[in-house]
Amino acid sequence: MTQPRPIPPSAIPPPPGRSPERKFLRLRDGYETSVYVHRPPAGAPEGKLPVLYAHGIQSHPGWFYGSAMALASAGHTVYQLTRRGSGDNPAARGDCPHRAQLLDDVRMNMEFLLAEEKTELVHLLGVSWGGKLLAALLARDETPQRHVKSLTLIAPGIVPRADVQFRVKIRIAGSLLVHPDALYDIPLGDVSLFTDNEPMRRYLADDAFGLHQATARFLFESRRMDQDVHRAKAGSIPCPTTLILSKRDRIIDNAKTRAVVEKLAGEKLNVVELDGSHTLEFEPDPAEFFRHVVEAVERGE
């Protein structure tokens, strides 16, 4: 590290003594990313498996401290990965060389967690785009499957309603040939897509660490990841899986998303629908959501 990185603001500030530890992980290609570790407080249950938590395309770990702390209070050590080019990672903002690199980054984060916690098993939890990332990993790679005890998908971005306009897709296709690192707007600029809660809308509007643009190749690889998930074989996710959906979601298509996840997880799937907008973390009273997140993870214990 040549200079300290600022820490992104959290949507739900942790109480005294509950701030996560920030660690730095060097990925296989040399990229350095941050990992936020929430440890159980004194008096929490012991012997629970750790959780690897993946955030969305625009977000960062600070958006999801609330659910991470709820899991830690239940006894789970939570590792919030930060996707390359997002959050407090300053290098190559909004970029990735290939979707295979993104999947390998998750493997590296998992290997790091397993080594740090001296365990062979982990729960995976992904929200929005991060849910798609984890689903793509498990649906195509048997190596991490051996270490995954359960999968929780929160409003996963598998079938989005919000999408890049067709004319922009044409421009992106052209950029792939001559300028693959050209930046394009992520089609989530309206904070009302995420929440109806005005204080959280203000948080999002003021968040300097949110990602609002991505490169042509990132957006192309994200679309190819969609195709990978949709084409995966039935039953290719072998672990207990919970799908948590927001009834008033304006970012993803709930019915189509549920159909895809049902195909992948089969009879191992549990579906929960909660009243709220896309980011259930941001509801005025997220206690019910936090309870379901803990129950989803512990369903696989």
N, C-alpha and C positions, 0 to 999 in steps of 0.2 A: 504494500500500500504506500503510495507516494504522498497522499494527503487524506485527512479524515473525510468520510462521506457523511453528509447530513442524513438523519433518519426521517423517513416520511411520517407525516402526522397520522395518528390513529383516529378512526371514526368514533370508537369508544375508548377513551383514555384509560389505561390500566391504573388501578389504585396503587398506593405506595407499596413497594416491594413486589409488584407483579409485572414489572416491565420485562419483556423478553430479552434474552441475551442474543446479541447479533454476532454470528460467526461468518467467516468467509471461506468459500469453497472454490478451489480451482478445478474447473471442468476439464474434460479430457483434451480439448483443443487449446487449453491455456486461458480461456475466459474465466475471470474471477467474478463470482456471484455471491450475494448475501443470503444468509439463512437465519431466520428468527426463531429462537427456541424458547417456548413457554414451558416452564417446569411446574409440576404440581406444588401447591402451597403446603405449608405445614398442616398436618391433620387430614390430608386428602387420602383416599384409599390407595393402597400399595399393590404392586404386582400387575398393573395394567400395561397392555402393549402400547407402544408409541404410535403416533399418527403423523403421516406426511401429508401436508396440506398445500394444494396448488390453487393459485388465484386465477382471475380472469384475464382477458386480453388487454383491457384498459387499466385494471386495478393493480394493487400491490398488497403485500401482507397487512399493511396498516388498516385496510378496509375491514379486515376480518379478525381483529384482535378479540372481539366479543366472543365469537364462537370458539376461537382458540383457547381463551381463558376458561370458558365453560368446560371444555374437554379437559384442560389441566386441572380444574377444580374437581373433576370426576376421577382424577388419578392418572391421566394420560400425558406423557411428555409430547408436546406438539412441535414439529419442525415445519415452519412455513417457508417453503422455497420461494425464491424470487426468480422469475423467468429472465433469461438473458435479454438485455435491451429494455428492461422495464423497471419500475420502482426506483430504487436508489442505485441501480447499475448504470453508470454513465456511458459505458462504451456501446457502440453500435445500437443506438436507440431504435426500437421498433424493427429490428432486423434479425434474421437467422439465415444461415447458409442453406439449410435443408430441413425438412420435417424430421428426418432421421436424427439430426443433431438435437432437436428439441426432445425427442424421445430418449436419446442417450443422456441428455442432461437430467431427466427424471431418474434414470437408472443410477447416475452418479449421486444424486441427492439421496436416493434410497440406500445405496452402498454406504454413503457417509453416515446416515442415520443408524443403520444396522451396526456399523463399527463403533460409533460413539456410544450407543446404548447397549452394546454387547447382547444383541438379540438376533434371532433368525426370522422374526415375523414382525409385520407392520400393518397398520390400517392405512388405507389410502382415502383421501377426501379431496374432491375437486369441485370448485364452484364455477359456473358459467363456462368460459372457454377452457379453464383448467380441468373441468369435468370431461370435456371432449378429449383433451390431451391424455388423461389417465385412461379413459375408455379405449383410445387408440393404442396405447401401450399394452394394456392387458389383452386386447383382442388379437394382437399379432405376435406377441412375444411370450414364450413359455418360461423364459429364465426368471423374470420378476414374479411370475405367477406363483412360484414355489415359496416366495417370501411374503405374499399378500394374504392377510387374514380376512379382510373385508374391503369393500369399495362403497363409498358414499358419494353420490352425484347430486349436487345442489343446482337446480335450474341449469343443467349442462347445455353448452352451446352446440349441440349436435345437429339440430334443425332450426336455424335462426329465422326469425321474422325480419329483423333488421339486417339489411344486406347492402352491399355496394351496388350503386346504380349501374345499369347495363352499359351506358356510355363510358363510365369510369372503368368498367371491366375491360373494355376495348383498349383504353389507354394503358391499363396495367399490362395487358398482353403485349402491347408494343414496347413498353418499358423493359419487359423481361428479355427482349432481344438486344437492347442497346444500353440500358441503364437500370439494371435490376435493383439497385439500391435507391431508386427514386421513391420519394415519400408520398403517400396518399392518406387522406383522412380515413380514420376508422369510423364507420357509420353509427356512432353512439355518442354524438356530440351533445345531444339534448339530455340534461341530467334527469329530466322527468321520466325517462325510460327506465331508470334504475329504481326510483322511489317516489312516493307521493308525500314523503315526510320532509317538510320544509327545512328543518335544521340539517338534515343529511344532504339535501340538495345544495345548501350553502357550503357544506363540507366538500362536496364534490366539485363545486364551482371554484373553490379556493385551493384545491389540491394541486400543487405544482408537480407532483410526482406521477400523476395519472398519465397514461400513454394515449395520445390523441391521433398519432400518425404511425403508420407502419410502411415498410418498404414493399415494393411490388412483389419481390420474391417471398416475403413473409406471408402476404395475403394469398399468393398463389399456393404456397405450401400449406396454409391453413385450409384452403378449399380442397386440396388433395387429401388432407387428413380427414375432412368430412367424408370423402369418398371411401377412404380406407375403413372408417367406422361403419358406414352403410353397407359395404360389401363384405364385411367380416362374417364368418360362418356362424350360424345359430349355435348358441351355447358356448361361444368362444371365451366368455368371461366366466371362470369356474368358481369364483368365491361368492359368498353371500353379498348381495348388492342392495343398497337402498337408494331409491330415486325420490328426491324431495322437490316438488314442483310448487310454483307460486301461481295461485289462481288468477291473478290479474297481470300476468307476465306479458309485457309488450316487446320483449327482446327475442324470446324463443317460442316455438310452436309446441305447446305442451303435448297435444295428442300425437303428433308425429314423433316427437322425442320419446314419448313413452313407448310407442310401437317399436322403435329401434332398440331401446334398452331392453324391452321384453324379449326381443329376438336374441340379443346377446347373452342375457343372464338367465332366461327361462324361469323355471320354478324357484330359483334362488333369489328372485327379485321381490322386494317389498316396496310399495309405492305409498308416499305420503303427499297429500295436497294441503297446503296451508293458504289461508287468505293473506294476500299481500302482493306487492310488486316484485319485480325481478330479484332485487337484492333484499332478501328477507331479513338479513342482518340489520337493515336500516329502518325497519318498522318502529313505530313509536314505543312499543313494548315487545321486544324480540324474545322474551322469556320462553314462550311456547316453542319458537323455532330452535332456541338453544337446547331445550329439553329433547326435541326430536333428533337433533344432531348427535347428542350424547347417546340416545337410545339406538340410533342407526349404527354408530361405531360399536357399541357394546353388544349389539345383536350378533356380531361376528366374533365376540370374545370366546 
